[in-house]
């Protein structure tokens, strides 16, 4: 008998390709070889499926590209259920665990929990920033998903920020930038292309102006992309106006960071001139639809997009369900314009969660859609459930009523890293137990225990 041509063949499911040419294929046949999509078609009733080392027959399921969660902080699962109701970002809020409190061992345990959650909910790539990146980057990648990571780059002393003390220290900037560059030297493009680095300039207010210029120079010299928080709070606006006499987007434009290689999260508190400036630069905006709305804010997504900004999606912190984020993005976008419009539909937010995210990472030639030749990252949703019946419109069901916990399989490079809703490489219970212990210790210290 001849050797099977393919490593994996999936049949019977409905495919949402994420590629503009073919959006939906009923009763699809997907073949994977050497980690890439080798063949994609509708099933021929007169032909058997192609031979493969493994075949999955999945009627009643829906397959999508893997989600790219391009702005997240896996370690901030440590404040979930609390920080959402404080009205401000954790780093700026006293009385709760802060990044500078987290030990390396705690970061290792908690980051694995955040990465596990993201992967189980269908994220095949996370772009994560926080602390102890040298430790958490390989720890998260061990789960099997793609991990772009960087320690937060700043020169502010974060121990004072939550109580209103803003002190920029050269030594802190030297340490955080050097650590980021060392991380890139060690991991960029490693682990079969499943690990990468973006320079994570924390925010304009937590980086002094001279230090932001150093980051811009480092990005130019290394070719690394930059990710940051931009116009995320009124405190940031007031701080930059007082310090630099301009808005945060004006400051980044002057420094040379406002360009099409910048991924900026939030972009909430922006003026009309800021929106025009952001649009001209063609930056990628990480829209944090749920997190922002939870904090009583909404980014002006329609205006940003009309100006030329490229919209993507991220969960930010406290949760990692990209399906929920798509739903929130769709809803808050419609609230802004007061109407359901033809250009803001489920396919819009699916692209933001997949192919647009790949473009922001510089990876759209490799991932972000299900097309022959691309790396085989995909997610299988189980639609054999009451809340997903009937399947009149698979994409509509996905965005309006599905949940991350409906994910049954997740593949990265054709490897099933989630199977029947369970991670295949790691012990989920051990990850949950170790993270819970680490988080309990952090809360004890934060409360003065």
C-alpha positions, 0 to 999 in steps of 0.5 A: 500500500502506498504511503499516505500523501497527507499527514491529516485530512479533515472532512465533513465540516463547514469551512469559513476560510477567512480568505476573500475569494472563498468564504464558506465551503460546506462539507469541506475536505482539508488536507495538511502536509508538512504543517501546511494546507496542501488541499482544500475543496468541497467533498466529491460524493463520488470520491473517497477522502484522500489517504492520510496518516490521520483522518478526522470526520467532523460533521456538525462542526465549523472550522475557522482560521486560528485567532490572533489575539494580538494584544494580551497580558496572560499574567493579568489573569491574576486580577480577573473578577476584580480589576474589571470593576475598578474603572482603571488599568491594573498598573495604575490601580493601588491595592491589587497585585502589580507587575513589579510584585510578581516573582519569576516563579509566579510569572511562569505559573500564571502566564501558562494559565493565561496561555492555556485559556487563550489556546483552549478558546481558539487563539493560535497566536498571542502577542503578550507583554508583561514581566519576566518575558525571558521565563514566560515566553518559552513556558507559554510556547510549550503549550503549542500555540504561537507566542510573540512576547516581550517584557514591558519596556519603560523607564518609569518606576512602576512602584509609584505609578499607582499612587500618582508618583511619576519618576523616570529612571535611566537605569530602569529604561536601560534594563527593560530595553536591553532585556527586550533586545536580548529576548529578540536575539534569543527567540525571534523566529525560533521554535519552528517559527512559533516564537517571536518578539515585538518591542513592547513600549509600554505607553507614552506616559510610562516612557520618557520622551528621550527613552521613546526615541531610543526605542524608535532607534532600536526598532529601526536598527533591528527591524522589529515591530513595536507594540504599545498602549496609545491614548488609553486613558485620560491620565495618559493624555493629561500627563503627555500634554503637561510633559510634552505639550502635545497629544500622545499620537502627536508625540509618537509621530514626532519621534518616528514611532507612528507608522505602519509597523506600530501596533497600538492598543486602545486609541480611545481618547483621540481627537479628530486631528489625532484620528487623521494623524493615526490614519495617515500613518496607517498604524494597526489598532488593537481594538479591545472591544470588551475590555474598553466597554467594561471600563465605560469607554469605546474606541472610535473604530469607524472613524479610525478605519475611515481615516486609514487605520487598520483594525485588529482585535485583542482581549487585553487582560482578565479573559482570553475569549476572542469569540466574545471579543468579536461579538463586542466589537460588532455591537459597540461598532453598531452603537457608535453609528446607531445602525446596522450597516453593510460594512460592519458585519460578522465577516468584518470582525472575523477578519479583524480576529484573523487575517488583519491580525496576521498583517499587524504581525507581519505574518499574513503570508503565512497565517491568518486564513485557510489557503493552500500553502499557508501554515495549517493553523485552524480551529474547530467549533462544535455546532452540535449544541442547542445554542448553535442550532440551527446552522442557517448561517455558520458565520452569523452563529459564530459571532452572535452566539458561539463561545470560546468553550465551543472549541473542540480542536485547535491546530498549529502547523497541523499539530492538534494542540487541543483535541476534544476540548483538552490541551494535548501537550500539558497537564491542564489541572497542574497548570490551574493548580499552580497558577491559583497558588501563585495568584493567592500569594500575590493577593496576600502580599498586595493586601499587606499580608 
